[in-house]
Amino acid sequence: MGQVVNYLRGAYPDLSNSKIRFLEDEGLITPHRTPKGYRQYSKEDVDRLEVILHLQKTRYMPLNVIKQKLDSATDLSTLAYEVGLLSDLPMKSEPRETQQKLHPIEDIPDLLGVEISFIRALADNDLIRLIRSPQNRELVDGRDFKIIRLCSELNRFHIEPRNLRQYVVSANRESSMFEQVLISMISSDDSDDERNKKLERAFNKLHDLTDGVHTALLKNRVFESLNAVVEDADLDSIDDEITRAEAAKQAESASTQTSSTGVKPLPQRRATRKPRA
């Protein structure tokens, strides 16, 4: 409980252990308890507590109204966005059982809120793959739901599936590089569960690093194109500034050498090459 108070006290200075206990007594939060009675707060518990405190602080809502709002919310992150605690609506993730299923294409509009024609456009541009059943039904892999959601969001910026084919090419090219790195981390002694966890951690780390490089390169290219920072810079003045800094550094070094030895250093002579006969 003390860790939770310290974590949230920056935004809610009046938060205390007794207040959290009071909210628990009122049924607004229900942390897990160990056999010895110690409270254990999950991330969802902390997020729920922060929504309660935010509604008290900004909306002055009574606890019974806050409890009703929490109980009627289908998703805590969406509620946090709706009440102004989050600036961006989080991308919804699918339950594992949904990801591991094949879904008829006719069900996708109800599941994801996108049109069937949009799903086919994604498949035509190799962003997802439609699977044909023995009875010739079109099925969508649940693992592709995240791609569908992301592409749907990009479509709001008028970026269509055909504009995203470059990312398919990039993914195909990068996947071989990732596979070469990850294959070296697999041990024959690992169980399937250990192997998957190890691959997941390594993949996430590789992705974060390569994505960081890609993002930095892309941002530099876009900002250079829009602002022309390098082209418009006064390169002559930059050269002069660097020359003055180097001269000042050399003078300081020479002064330090003179004061430490009492002897003024001889000027360095530049080597000359004798002309060939």
C-alpha positions as CSV (number, residue, x, y, z in Angstrom):
1,M,0.0,0.0,0.0
2,G,2.9,2.4,0.8
3,Q,4.3,1.9,-2.7
4,V,1.0,2.7,-4.3
5,V,0.7,5.9,-2.2
6,N,4.2,7.0,-3.1
7,Y,3.5,6.2,-6.8
8,L,0.4,8.4,-6.9
9,R,1.2,11.1,-4.4
10,G,2.8,13.3,-6.9
11,A,-0.5,13.9,-8.7
12,Y,-2.6,13.5,-5.5
13,P,-0.7,14.9,-2.5
14,D,-3.5,14.2,0.0
15,L,-3.5,10.5,-0.7
16,S,-2.8,8.3,2.3
17,N,-3.0,4.7,3.5
18,S,-6.1,5.4,5.4
19,K,-7.9,6.9,2.3
20,I,-7.0,3.7,0.3
21,R,-8.4,1.6,3.1
22,F,-11.6,3.7,3.1
23,L,-12.1,3.2,-0.6
24,E,-11.6,-0.5,-0.1
25,D,-14.2,-0.5,2.6
26,E,-16.6,1.3,0.3
27,G,-16.1,-1.5,-2.3
28,L,-14.4,0.7,-5.0
29,I,-11.2,-1.3,-5.0
30,T,-10.6,-4.9,-4.1
31,P,-6.9,-5.7,-4.0
32,H,-5.8,-9.3,-3.8
33,R,-4.8,-10.6,-0.3
34,T,-2.1,-13.1,0.5
35,P,-2.8,-15.9,3.0
36,K,-1.2,-13.7,5.7
37,G,-3.6,-10.9,4.8
38,Y,-1.2,-8.6,3.0
39,R,-2.7,-6.5,0.2
40,Q,-1.3,-6.9,-3.3
41,Y,-2.2,-4.3,-5.9
42,S,-2.2,-5.2,-9.6
43,K,-1.7,-2.6,-12.4
44,E,-5.5,-2.7,-12.9
45,D,-6.0,-1.9,-9.2
46,V,-3.7,1.1,-9.4
47,D,-5.3,2.3,-12.7
48,R,-8.7,1.9,-11.1
49,L,-7.6,3.9,-8.0
50,E,-6.2,6.6,-10.2
51,V,-9.5,7.0,-12.1
52,I,-11.3,7.3,-8.7
53,L,-8.9,10.0,-7.5
54,H,-9.1,11.8,-10.8
55,L,-12.9,11.9,-10.8
56,Q,-12.9,13.1,-7.2
57,K,-10.3,15.8,-7.9
58,T,-11.6,17.1,-11.3
59,R,-15.4,16.2,-11.3
60,Y,-16.1,16.3,-7.6
61,M,-18.2,13.1,-8.0
62,P,-19.5,11.3,-4.9
63,L,-18.2,7.8,-4.4
64,N,-21.5,6.1,-5.2
65,V,-21.6,7.8,-8.6
66,I,-18.0,6.9,-9.2
67,K,-18.7,3.3,-8.3
68,Q,-21.6,3.1,-10.7
69,K,-19.5,4.6,-13.5
70,L,-16.7,2.0,-12.8
71,D,-19.1,-0.9,-12.6
72,S,-20.8,0.1,-15.9
73,A,-17.5,0.6,-17.8
74,T,-16.6,-2.2,-20.2
75,D,-13.0,-1.1,-20.4
76,L,-11.0,0.8,-17.7
77,S,-8.6,2.4,-20.2
78,T,-11.4,3.7,-22.3
79,L,-13.1,5.2,-19.2
80,A,-9.8,6.8,-18.3
81,Y,-9.7,8.4,-21.7
82,E,-13.3,9.5,-21.6
83,V,-12.8,11.3,-18.2
84,G,-9.7,13.1,-19.4
85,L,-7.1,11.0,-17.5
86,L,-5.5,9.8,-20.8
87,S,-4.8,12.1,-23.7
88,D,-5.1,9.3,-26.3
89,L,-7.5,6.5,-26.6
90,P,-5.5,3.3,-26.1
91,M,-5.5,0.7,-28.9
92,K,-7.7,-2.2,-27.9
93,S,-6.0,-5.6,-27.7
94,E,-7.7,-8.9,-28.3
95,P,-8.1,-11.7,-25.8
96,R,-5.8,-14.7,-26.4
97,E,-8.7,-16.9,-27.4
98,T,-9.7,-14.4,-30.1
99,Q,-6.2,-14.1,-31.4
100,Q,-5.9,-17.9,-31.8
101,K,-9.1,-18.3,-33.8
102,L,-10.1,-18.0,-37.4
103,H,-13.1,-15.7,-37.9
104,P,-15.5,-15.6,-40.9
105,I,-15.0,-12.4,-42.8
106,E,-18.7,-11.6,-42.4
107,D,-18.1,-11.3,-38.6
108,I,-15.3,-8.7,-38.9
109,P,-17.5,-5.6,-39.2
110,D,-19.2,-6.4,-35.9
111,L,-15.9,-7.4,-34.2
112,L,-13.7,-4.5,-35.4
113,G,-16.0,-1.9,-36.9
114,V,-14.5,-2.0,-40.4
115,E,-16.0,-2.8,-43.7
116,I,-15.5,-6.1,-45.5
117,S,-14.2,-4.2,-48.6
118,F,-11.4,-2.7,-46.3
119,I,-10.4,-6.2,-45.2
120,R,-10.2,-7.4,-48.8
121,A,-8.1,-4.3,-49.6
122,L,-5.7,-5.2,-46.8
123,A,-5.4,-8.7,-48.2
124,D,-4.9,-7.5,-51.8
125,N,-1.9,-5.5,-50.5
126,D,-0.5,-8.5,-48.5
127,L,-1.0,-6.7,-45.2
128,I,-3.1,-9.6,-43.9
129,R,-3.9,-13.1,-45.3
130,L,-7.4,-14.4,-46.0
131,I,-7.7,-18.1,-45.5
132,R,-10.0,-20.3,-47.5
133,S,-11.9,-23.1,-45.7
134,P,-12.7,-26.4,-47.4
135,Q,-16.1,-25.0,-48.1
136,N,-14.6,-21.9,-49.7
137,R,-15.4,-19.5,-46.8
138,E,-13.1,-16.6,-46.3
139,L,-11.5,-16.6,-42.8
140,V,-9.5,-13.9,-41.0
141,D,-6.7,-14.9,-38.6
142,G,-7.3,-13.4,-35.1
143,R,-3.6,-12.5,-35.0
144,D,-4.1,-10.0,-37.8
145,F,-6.7,-8.0,-35.8
146,K,-4.0,-5.6,-34.5
147,I,-2.9,-4.9,-38.0
148,I,-6.5,-4.3,-39.1
149,R,-7.0,-1.9,-36.2
150,L,-3.8,0.0,-36.9
151,C,-4.5,0.3,-40.7
152,S,-8.1,1.4,-39.9
153,E,-6.6,4.3,-37.7
154,L,-4.2,5.2,-40.5
155,N,-7.1,5.3,-43.0
156,R,-8.5,8.3,-41.0
157,F,-5.4,10.2,-42.2
158,H,-6.2,9.1,-45.8
159,I,-3.4,6.5,-45.7
160,E,-4.8,3.6,-47.7
161,P,-3.8,0.0,-47.7
162,R,-2.0,0.4,-51.0
163,N,0.2,3.1,-49.4
164,L,1.4,0.6,-46.8
165,R,2.9,-2.0,-49.1
166,Q,6.4,-0.6,-48.4
167,Y,6.0,-1.8,-44.8
168,V,5.2,-5.3,-46.1
169,V,8.5,-5.3,-48.1
170,S,10.4,-3.9,-45.1
171,A,8.9,-6.6,-42.8
172,N,9.8,-9.4,-45.2
173,R,13.3,-8.1,-45.4
174,E,13.8,-7.5,-41.7
175,S,12.2,-10.8,-40.7
176,S,15.2,-12.8,-42.0
177,M,17.6,-10.6,-40.0
178,F,15.5,-11.1,-36.8
179,E,15.4,-14.9,-37.5
180,Q,19.2,-15.1,-37.7
181,V,19.6,-13.4,-34.4
182,L,16.8,-15.2,-32.6
183,I,17.8,-18.7,-33.8
184,S,21.2,-18.4,-32.0
185,M,19.3,-17.8,-28.7
186,I,17.4,-21.1,-28.8
187,S,18.8,-23.9,-26.7
188,S,17.8,-27.5,-27.1
189,D,17.5,-27.8,-23.3
190,D,14.7,-25.1,-23.2
191,S,11.1,-26.2,-22.7
192,D,8.5,-24.9,-25.1
193,D,7.4,-22.3,-22.5
194,E,10.9,-21.1,-21.7
195,R,11.7,-21.0,-25.4
196,N,8.7,-18.8,-26.2
197,K,9.4,-16.5,-23.3
198,K,13.0,-16.1,-24.3
199,L,12.1,-15.4,-28.0
200,E,9.4,-12.9,-26.9
201,R,11.9,-10.9,-24.7
202,A,14.6,-10.9,-27.4
203,F,12.2,-10.0,-30.2
204,N,10.8,-7.1,-28.1
205,K,14.3,-5.8,-27.4
206,L,15.4,-6.1,-31.1
207,H,12.1,-4.4,-32.2
208,D,12.5,-1.5,-29.8
209,L,16.1,-0.9,-31.0
210,T,15.4,-1.2,-34.8
211,D,12.1,0.7,-34.4
212,G,14.1,3.5,-32.6
213,V,16.5,3.7,-35.5
214,H,13.7,3.7,-38.1
215,T,11.7,6.4,-36.2
216,A,14.8,8.6,-35.8
217,L,15.7,8.3,-39.5
218,L,12.1,8.9,-40.6
219,K,11.7,12.0,-38.4
220,N,15.0,13.4,-39.6
221,R,14.1,12.9,-43.2
222,V,10.6,14.5,-42.8
223,F,11.8,17.5,-40.8
224,E,14.7,18.1,-43.1
225,S,12.3,18.1,-46.0
226,L,9.7,20.3,-44.4
227,N,12.2,22.7,-42.7
228,A,15.3,22.4,-44.8
229,V,17.4,22.9,-41.6
230,V,20.7,21.8,-43.0
231,E,20.4,23.4,-46.4
232,D,19.4,26.8,-45.0
233,A,22.1,26.8,-42.3
234,D,24.9,29.4,-42.7
235,L,27.7,26.8,-43.3
236,D,30.4,29.5,-43.5
237,S,29.5,30.9,-40.1
238,I,29.5,27.4,-38.7
239,D,33.0,26.8,-40.1
240,D,34.2,30.1,-38.6
241,E,32.7,29.2,-35.2
242,I,34.5,25.9,-35.2
243,T,37.8,27.5,-36.3
244,R,37.6,30.0,-33.4
245,A,36.8,27.3,-30.9
246,E,39.8,25.2,-32.1
247,A,42.1,28.2,-31.9
248,A,40.9,29.0,-28.4
249,K,41.5,25.4,-27.4
250,Q,45.0,25.4,-28.8
251,A,45.8,28.7,-27.1
252,E,44.5,27.4,-23.7
253,S,46.6,24.2,-24.1
254,A,49.7,26.2,-24.9
255,S,49.1,28.5,-22.0
256,T,48.7,25.5,-19.6
257,Q,51.9,24.0,-20.9
258,T,53.9,27.3,-20.4
259,S,52.6,27.7,-16.8
260,S,53.5,24.1,-15.9
261,T,57.0,24.1,-17.3
262,G,57.9,27.8,-17.3
263,V,59.2,27.3,-20.8
264,K,57.4,28.6,-23.8
265,P,56.8,25.8,-26.3
266,L,58.5,26.1,-29.7
267,P,56.1,26.5,-32.6
268,Q,55.5,23.3,-34.5
269,R,57.0,23.2,-38.0
270,R,55.0,21.6,-40.7
271,A,56.7,18.8,-42.4
272,T,57.7,19.5,-46.0
273,R,58.2,16.9,-48.7
274,K,61.3,17.2,-50.9
275,P,60.5,17.5,-54.6
276,R,61.5,14.5,-56.7
277,A,64.5,14.8,-58.9
